[in-house]
């Protein structure tokens, strides 16, 4: 009888050890992959740079990296100096929206440059969130016009025609 009890206790102990190892190592989430979009200097299209975020990091950390880390040498960020990410939310219709400060789009790069700057932001946000569209607020205010008449009141989708593959 003692031999059977030891075998049973050994089995229970083995299961507990396996469970402890699984809980310690098996459920750890890996870092998340994200993409930052910049303008290619030689083609005036967007290209992505893959970055890793820790599992607990979110859109705010991604945007902080987008705003503070320099673009790779062959690429350029069109975000104006002083541009800042102020937050994200959903509006009353369920549309995902992000808020950037007024300085974010303060430089007029001309129609195509402004469009690429806007699409770089849209692609970066949507590739991370998985949303299909995003409304961009400036200092908490929806609408208005960006340089060259780009209307900011409607949600934007990611335009695949501006990406260099």
C-alpha positions, 0 to 999 in steps of 0.5 A, spaced: 500 500 500 505 504 501 508 503 494 502 505 491 501 511 495 508 513 493 507 512 486 500 516 486 504 522 490 510 522 485 504 522 479 501 528 482 508 532 484 510 530 476 503 533 474 504 539 478 511 540 476 509 540 468 503 545 470 508 550 473 513 550 468 507 551 463 504 557 467 511 560 467 513 559 460 508 556 456 503 562 457 508 568 456 506 572 450 511 574 445 513 581 443 508 584 438 510 586 431 508 593 428 509 597 422 512 604 422 510 608 415 515 613 412 516 616 405 521 613 401 526 618 399 527 616 392 520 614 390 515 618 394 511 612 396 511 609 403 514 603 406 514 600 412 519 599 418 518 593 422 518 594 430 517 590 436 513 592 442 513 589 448 506 585 449 504 590 454 505 596 450 500 599 446 498 604 440 501 610 445 508 607 445 508 605 438 506 613 436 511 615 441 517 611 437 514 614 431 515 621 433 521 620 437 525 615 433 529 617 426 527 614 420 532 610 417 537 613 412 533 612 405 526 614 408 523 620 411 518 622 416 514 628 414 511 629 421 513 636 423 517 638 429 513 638 436 508 633 433 505 629 438 500 623 439 494 625 444 490 619 445 485 615 442 478 613 443 472 611 439 466 616 437 459 615 438 458 611 432 464 606 433 469 609 429 476 609 431 479 616 432 486 618 434 488 625 436 494 629 434 496 636 436 496 642 431 503 641 430 503 634 427 501 637 420 504 644 421 508 644 415 505 644 408 509 639 403 504 640 398 498 636 395 502 629 395 507 630 401 501 632 405 497 626 403 503 622 404 504 624 411 497 623 412 497 616 409 503 614 413 499 616 420 493 612 417 497 606 415 501 606 422 495 606 426 491 601 422 496 596 421 497 596 429 490 596 431 487 592 425 481 597 424 479 599 417 478 606 418 481 612 423 478 619 424 484 624 425 482 629 430 487 635 431 487 638 438 481 634 440 477 637 434 474 633 428 474 636 421 477 642 418 481 642 412 489 640 412 493 644 407 491 644 400 484 642 402 484 635 405 478 635 409 479 632 415 472 630 418 471 623 415 475 617 417 480 615 413 482 608 410 489 606 408 490 607 401 494 601 398 496 605 392 501 609 396 505 603 398 512 601 395 512 593 395 
